């Protein structure tokens, strides 16, 4: 689910240049939240450490992007 949400967020942000800052924040927060939830789910699965790390990296990228918005 994390990968699908990240992909959707990337497509929305790159293709829809009419989004205002609030809409961008909502999209990024949704992506960040889903990625963190997925990371927590992967934490419970043996051998899924890389997947959990990838989800956390995506969540961090969303956080970093939000920090650049004014």
N, C-alpha and C positions, 0 to 999 in steps of 0.2 A: 504494500500500500504506500509506503514511503516513496518509492521510486515513481509510482504513478502520480502522486501529489506533487512531487518535485518537477516532474515533466510537465504537468498541467500548469504549474506556477510559472515555469520558464516560458512556456508558450504564451500564456496570458500576458506576461510582462514584456515579452519581446514583440508580440504582434498587435497589442492594443495600446496605442499611444494616446488614447483618450482618457485613460484612467487618471483620476485625481489622486493626490497623496493619501487620502483616507482609504480609498479603495485598494491602493497598493499595500498599505499597512495591513488591512484586513486579509488580503491574499497571503502576505508573508506570514502573518500570525497563524493563519490556518495551516499553512505548510509546516511551520515550526512546531506547532502543537502535534500534528499528526506524526511528524518525524520523531519527536520525543516519545510519543506513545508507542510507536513501533520499536524504538530502541529499548524501551523498558520491556516490551514483550520479548524481544530477542535476548535480553539479559537472562530470561528464564529458560532459554533453550541451550543445552550444551552444544558447543561448537559453533555458535552463532555470533561470536565476538566481533568478527569483521563486519557482519551486517549491522550490528548495533553501533559500531563505530562509524559506519557510513551514514546511518540515519542521524547520528549526533553531529556529524560534520555538516550535513545538509541543514540541520536546525541552526547550527552556529552561523552558517552562511546567511540564512534568513535574518538572524539577529544582527549580524554585521551590516547587512543591507539596510535594515530598518534604522540603524544608527546613522547612516549617511543621509537619511531624509531629514529635511528641516522642519 
